[in-house]
Amino acid sequence: MLQTLVNVFKVPELRNKVIFTLSMLCVFRIGHWIPLPGVNQEQMKQIFDASAEGSAFGKIAIYVATFSGGALSHSTIFGLGIAPYITASIIFQILASAMPQLKKIQDEGPTGRQKIQEWTRYATLALCIVQGIGWLVFLDRQGTIYPQAMASPLWWVMAVGALTAGTLFLMWLGEQIDKFGIGNGVSMIIMAGILATMPVALIDIYRTFEPGTPGKMGVPGLTGIAAGFVLVCAGSVLMTVAQRRIPVQQAKHTRGRRVFGGQRSFLPLRINHGGVMPIVFASTLMMFPGILFSYMHEVAQAGQSRGFFYLAATWLHNNFTTGQFPYVILYVIMVYFFSYFWITVQFNPEEMSKQLKEHGSFIPGLRPGPRTAEYLETVMVRITFVGAAFLSVMAVLPMVINKSLGVAESITHFLGGTGLLIVVSVTLDFLQRVEANLLMRNYTGFLSGGDEIRGPRGK
């Protein structure tokens, strides 16, 4: 391991990429602690600590911290995190699959993708303004904004502008990591936010571990967290590298007296083709029903009537909170939807079949062309079902530990389920990219064994 780290810093290009990535993540963590003016941070922290287990405020803050790198619990300029950008990306990916005009622009190559990326940025700006105003109104209802600030229109412009600028800066930061660093920029930002919160979760475990005391964590709870940690780590690595290998036969052709081709190889199809993105997308969208139904419940309680609207709002509020059966079912459906949606966007069996045909290769027993494309699509649909099932188990695991063992939700999200899944998946992707850079220069990497790889003539 130490030799591998030395090898990383032996390669100037790879060293610069790693240092640049770490520097950008440090900039992200510095901005994470710049508070939003006009907000009573002490009172907000007290409300968050008192309501983290039950209220919509606590749950929203936990989800934003987990899946977007934001910091709603102490309202900083990066409070909204990268979530608006992720939401805008989801919107345009859905529109590209539903609108032929947008699909045509996307298929134009780098120019079309750059145009869609520009529209995504504009949509992110609009979402930031809407979500920023909604978040400030929500803070005002909690009584955490100073009255002098609320009465000033200039403060509203400044606060919404600061939240919007924070998200746009994170979006730019992620793009810079993609361009000049190593790893997926958005995923690295999300991972950095989770890793920064894990020590707090460990401290919470230490403080709440009192076996035999009602309402405190006992041995079963600690065992459940440890088992979840091991299960998610092992399962994440297994499902990330798992492949369905489809045999491919290269056609033979004769040139003069020599016969070329005829080799057998395989076409690797990843079991979890979407990686961690289906959970990120599903969790981002699942925040909105909680916010909407919580607001409807507050409006219904403020009214005098106890009719249909009150009953419906109360039922929705009670059943679409974390851990409730309807919420879990909707969450699993969303994970499956985005798993299949991701392969629809990223996996093109017709193009893959065309490339096999052009290179003189074929799948034994199948005709090149439409029949091969149909077979590849069928296989991908089946293995994606398994990958989505794994992601669903990982997404539901924190809720099960929270409800059955009484472990705090802030702990289970970071040590027993999706938070850890994101960290493991992003870290593995980062290591694979470093590994590829090292192998290109005849060095062993983190995932390879043995001594240094030698080139021709021992060089």
Protein Blocks (a to p, Z undefined) as FASTA:
>chain_A
ZZmmmmmmmpmklmmmmmmmmmmmmmmmmmmmmccehiafklmmmmmmmmmmmmmklmmm
mmmmmmnopafknopaklnmmmlmmmmmmmmmmmmmmmmklmmmmmnojmlmmmmmmmmm
mmmmmmmmmmmmmmmmmmmmnopacfklmmpmklmmmmmmmmmmmmmmmmmmmmmmmmmm
gcjfklmmmmmmmmmmmmmmmmmmmmmmcghiahiacfklmmmmmmmmmmmmmmmmmmmm
pccddddddddddehjaceehiacdddddfblnlmmlmmmmmmmmmmmmmmmmmmmmmmm
mpmbfcfklmmmmmmmmmmcghiaklmmmmmmmmmmmmmmmmmmmpcfklmmmmmmmnop
acehiaehjklmmmmmmmmmmmmmmmmmmmmmmmmmmmmmmmmnopafklmmmmmmmmmm
mmmmmmmmmmmmmmmmmmmnopacfkbgcjddddehhZZ
